[in-house]
């Protein structure tokens, strides 16, 4: 049997994804062949695999950390929320269907064989599989038919380590309470715990560790100090994106947080630039005046989020920005919203209907059942730079504006750009990871003295620093020992 270790959290956002990425890079640096695995993920931030499927974006970072190709089996079940009560269900990289939350609870057990099938394939010819849980095993009301935490761990017979987040406060209660709610067999499966996001003098928490171990009988695998450079790595939640305060001379880019925002890792290279401030505009707030750029991101529900833009009054803010000479760029669904009309005749996102777009470019978009999933490269026509990215979208766009495409890719022209070069967009995700384009785009507004010469190197360097951070503060030998205990 392949060595495997599952990291479960006392709650959401305790750092599971980042810890799996850090461990993957650390063990890869030791010469081990590592693969990540997440049985079930819920995210509209997705990545395209080498097989032409889609899985959670966090697993893409983990695979990168492990220096291994991205595979459908790394995240066999991906839920992509479309409404408050329903989601698109992706199984082993492909569209399975849509389900309301209550209906999904009933079909989860049917998906378990697929999950186990993917897990066993991922474990072939590797030294270690690092498994990420979802949410918390303490959600015992959802334990029946669970495939994300202990339900999977017991079905796959893998050991578990629990992660607590001390930055939230109450970490002793998090760990002790979670352990107390588990069944005897689940408690036996849990081999230890670690504390994440510690700030200050770790020795001051010695008594806390002693109490936690005494109350649970669990082994302590270490306390990980807060990793300050985590902001260079993709966040899982758009609401977690924070920016430094705007500085004099910065390029200011406003990004409305749509209700179903998707693939917001498009922002990562811009967030990392030293002379750029990203203003994440939360619902209920206006888009600030005086922005250099408004960037409309991707969405899992384009028509619903066009309605959401109008509900917030952001359409008025965008029109005002354009009248004052501002630049607008739309990516994927954000690009579709720039047109005159959005149509969903087949009810892909809900009831069949047609609505008005922002009317900034002369085209219309019709949603279709077919999804485009492919990596592409080519050239964009604003700065003449070489670019590379990926397509992940539904819909066909047609109209006079497309006669002046934004980019030309290996598959043909894509997107549109206005004659005055201030309104632009296209379907290509990952556009700003292309260093030349990003730098020339920024220089339309100001000549930068500082810049990132290689965004991809920044990510790689940060992963190596995270791995070194974990080697210093966690018992990685102990974790590997637990993973290898397959008796």
N, C-alpha and C positions, 0 to 999 in steps of 0.2 A: 504493500500500500504506500502511496505517496504521502509524505509528511504534509500536514495541513494544520492551520490554526485559524480560528474564527475570532474576530474582534467584534464584540457587541458593546453597545453604549448604554448608559443609564438614561439616555434621552436622545433626542435629535440634536445635531450641531454640537456634539461633544468633541468632535475632531476625528471621528472614525476614518473618514476618507483620507485625510492628510496623514494619519498614522500608518495606514496601510501603504500609502505611497512612500513614506519615509522608510518603513521596514523593507519594502520591496527594493528600494535603492541600496539600503544598507546590506541586505543579504546578497544582492546582486554584486555589490562591491567585494563581497567575500568570495565570489566565484560560484555562487549557487545559481541554478536556473530556476527562476521564480515566475509565477503567474498570479495575477489577482482574480478574484471571483466575488460577485455579489449576486445572491440568488434572486432578489427582487429589489428593484429600485423605483422610486417615484421622482421623476424629474423631467422638465421640458428642455433641459440642457443635454443634448445628445451628441454622439460622435458617430462617424461613418467607419465601419470596420473594413478590413482588407477583403472581406467576402461580399461587400456591398450591402450589409445590414446596418442596423443602428442599435447602439447600447448607450448607457449612461455616460456622460462626459467624465465623471469622476473616475470611471474605470479606464478611460483613455489616459488620464494622467498617471494612474497606477501602472498601467502597462508600459507607459513611457519610462517610468521610474525603474521598472523591472527589465527594461531594455528588451522587450518582447513585442511582436506584432499584435495588433488589436483584433480580437476574435469575437464573433457573435456569442460564443459560449461563456464569455467572461461575465455577462449580465443577461441570463436567459429570460428574465421577465422584467420588462420596463413599462411602467405606467406613466403615461403622458397626460396630465390633467387637461381637460377641455372645458369643463364646467365645475361648479362647486361640488357637484355630487357624482361626476362621471369622468372617465378617462379612456384614452386610447390604450389598448393593451398590445405590446410588442413582445413576441415570444421567439427566442433564439434569432433575434435580429429582424424578424419579419412581422408585418401586421397580422394580428390574430383576431381583432375585433374591438368593439367598444363595450364598456360595461359601467353601469352605475355602481356606486360603492357597495351597496347592499348585495347586488347581483355578483359582484366580484368575490365577495366573501364565500359565496357558494361554489365558485368555479376554481378557487385556489388549489384545492386538493387534486383537481384534475391536471393541474400544471406541475405538481410535484414530480411526476416521472420525468418530465422534460427537464426540470431543474437538476435532478440527480444525473440524468444522462449528460447534460452539459458539464456538470461538476467532474464526472469521471473522465470525460474527454479532456478537460483542462488539466487534469492530473497526469495525463500520459506523458512520459519522457521528461518530467521535470523533477526538481529536488524538493520544491516547496510550493504549496498553494496558500495564499493569504486571502482569507474570506472576510468580507465586510458585512456586518448585520445592518438592519434598517430600523430606525426608531429605537425601541427598547424592549427587551424581553419582559420588563415589568408590566407591559400592557397585556395582562393576563386575560382581559375580556376579549382579546383577539387571538388567544392561544389556539383555539380550535381551528384546524386546517392551516396553521401558520406555516409559511414557507420561507420567511425572512430571517427568523432568529432561532429560537430553540427547536421549533418544528423541523427546520432544516438540519440543525446540528445533530438532533437525535436520529433523523432519517439517514444522514450521511455518516454518522458516528465520528464526529470531529470534536476536539477539545475547544474550550471557549475561554477567552480572557475578557474581563469586563473593564470598560473605560469610564472613569468619572471625570467630570469637568469642574475643577475647583474654582474657576473664574466665575462661575454662577453662584457659588456659595452652597453650603449644605452638602458638601461632597461625601461626608461620612454617611449621612442619611441616604444619599443617592445609592451608594454601594450596598450598605447594610439592608436598606429597604428593598432594593431589587433582589438581592440574594434571598431574603426572607420570603418573597412572593413566588419563588421558583419551587417546582416539585422536587422531591428527594433525588430523583434521577437527574434532573437538570442541575441541581446543586452539585452533585457528584461530577458532572461534566465540566463545571466551571472550575478552572485550575488556578485562577488568580485574578489580580486586578492591577491596573496602573492608573495614576493620576495625571491628568493633562492640564496644560495652561496655567502652571503655577507661576506666580509673581512674588519676588522677594526672597527671603532667607528660608531655604527648604528645611533647615534644621528645626525651625519653629513648628514644623508639622510632624515632628517625630512621634509625639504622643498621639496625634490623629491617626497615623499609620498603625501604631500599636493597637489602638482601640478598634480600628477597622478590621485588622487581621484577627483579633481576639473574638470579635462578634461574628465573623463569617467563617473563620478557619481557612481563609484564602491566602495564598502566597502573594506577596507584594513584589511586583516586577519593576517598580521604580516610580519616580515623580519626574515628569517632564516639564521643565521651565517653558514659559511662553516663548514661542518661536517668532521673533519680531519680523522675520522676512517672509512670513507666510503670505503676505499680501502680493508677493510676486507670483504666486501660484493661483490657479483658477478657483474662485469660490463656488460653492454649490448653490447658493441662494442669492438672487439679485438684491434682496433687501439687506444682505450682509456686506454689500459693497459700500465702502465709505471712502471719502476722499479727504486729503489734507485741505485745509482752508485755502481758498484762492489767493494766489500771490500776484503782486503787481507784475504785469508782463506775461502772465500765463495765457495760454490758449484755453478758452473756456468752452467746454462741450456739454450741452444739456442732454440727458437721456431720460425720457419719461418711463417710469416703471409700469409697464402694461400689466393688466390683471393676469395674463397668461404669457408673460415674457418668456422667450425661449432662446437658447443658444447665445446667452449673454456673455459667453467667453470671448465673443467678438471684441469686447471692450478691454480685455486683459492687456494687450500691447499698449493701448492708450493710457490705461491706468498706471502702467509702469514708466511712461515717459516723464522725465523730470520737469519739463516745461508745460505740462498739460494738466488741467484740473477737470475732472469729470463730475458734473453735478447730477446726481441721481435724484430725479424729481418724483417724490412720493405722491400718491393719490391725495387730493385735497389741497395741494399746493400748485401755484402757478409756475409756468416755466419762466425762470428769471429773464428779465430784459438784459440786453447787452451781450448775449452769448455770441460767440463766433460761429458755432455750429450747433444745430439740433440734430441728434442722431436717433432715428426711429429703429428700434431693435426688432428681432424676430419675435414671433408669437405663435402659440399653438392654436389660437382661435382668432383668425384675422378679422372676421366681421364683428365678432363680439368685442374685440379690442379697438376696432374703429368706433364702435358705439361708446366704448369706455373713454376714448380720447375726447369725444364730444361731451360726455357726461362731466368730465373734469374741466371742460373749457379749454383744453390744450389745443384744439383746432384753431381757436381764436388767437392763442399765443403764437402758434406756428405761422399763421397768416400775417400777423403783425411783424414777426421776425423776418419773414420774406420781404414784406414791404420796405423794411428798413435796411435791406441789402444783405441779410444774413444767409448763410449756407445751410441747406438741409440735405442729409444723406439717409437713405432708407436701405435696410438690409433685409432681404427675404420678405417676410410679411410686412415689415416697415416700408419696403419698396412698393409692394402691392398697394399699400395705403396712399401712396403719393398720386395714384391715378384718379381718373374721373369716377370709376364705378367698380364695385366688388360684388360678384355674383356667386351664389352657392345653390345652383339649381337642383343638385342631387342631395342636398341636406347633409353634406360631409361634416359640417360643424354643428348641426342642429336643424331647426326648421328651414326649409328651402326659402330663400329670399334674395333680394338684390338691394344694395344700399349705395349711397354716394361715398366716394373716397374724398381725399383732401383736394383733388383737382389741381394739383401742382404740375402734373405731367399728363400729356394727352394719350392715355391708354386705359384699357379696361382689363380686369382680371376675372377669370372664371375658375373656381375651384373644381378639381377633378379627383377621382378616386386614386389615380396613379401617383405614386410618390417617387420623386427623383432622388437617388442616393448615389453620389459619385464624387470622387476627387477630381479636381481640374486645375490646369494652369493656363496662363495666357498673358495678356497685356491689357492694362487699363488706359483709357484715352484722356484722362484729365491731366496726368503728368507723364505719360508714356512709359510707365514703370512695368517691369515684369511682376506678375502676381501668381499666387497659388492659394487654393482653398478647397472648399467642398460644397456641393449642393445637397440640401435636405429640405425639400419643399413639395407641396401639392399646388396645382394650378397652372393655367396657361395665361400669358399676358400678351395682348395684341393692341396695336394702335400706332398712329403716326410718330409718336415720340420714340419708338423703337428704331426708327431710321437713323437715329444718332445714338448708338449703343454706348453704355458706360464702359464695358469691357468686351474684349474678344478672347474667347477661350478655345481650347482644343475642340470643343463640341460646337463652336460657333459664337455669334454675338450674344451678349447677355446684358439686360438692363437698359437704362436710358439716362441721358444727361441733357439738361436744358441748354439752349443756345448760349445763355449767359454764364454757363458753367457753375451755377450756384445751387441747382436742384439736381440730385443724382441718386441713383440706386440700382441695385441688382440682386440677383438670387445668391451670389457667392458669399458663403460664410468664410471666416478666417482671413479676410482681405487685409486687415491691419497687421497681421503677422509678417507680411512682406515688408522688410525694413525700408527698402528704397521708396515704395509707395507711401508708407506711413510718414517718413521724414519729409518727402516732397509735399504731401498733403498738408502737414503742419506748417511748412514754410510758405504756404499760400497766405498765412495770416501773420507770420513773424519769422524772422531768421533766428533760429535757435543756436545758442552757443553750446548747450548740453543736448545730448541725444543718446539713445540706446543704439549702438551699432549692430547688435545682433540679439533680437528678442529671444530667439530659440536658445542661444547660449545662456541668457539670463535665467531661463527656466531650468536648464540643465544644471547650472551652477547652484541654483537655489535648492534643487533636489539633493545635490551632493552635500550642501551645508546642512540640510534637514537630516540626512543620514548620519552625518558626523555628530550632530546634536543628540540624536537618539542613541548612538553608540556611547556617548559620554554619560548619559543620564539613565538609561534603561538597561535592564538585564537581558540583553539580546541572546546571550548564550542560554539563559534559562528558558526564554520563550522558544528557542529552537529545540531545546530538550523536550519541552512539552509537545511541540508539533511532531517530533519524531517518535513519540511514545505511542505507537499504533497497536500495542498489545491488546 
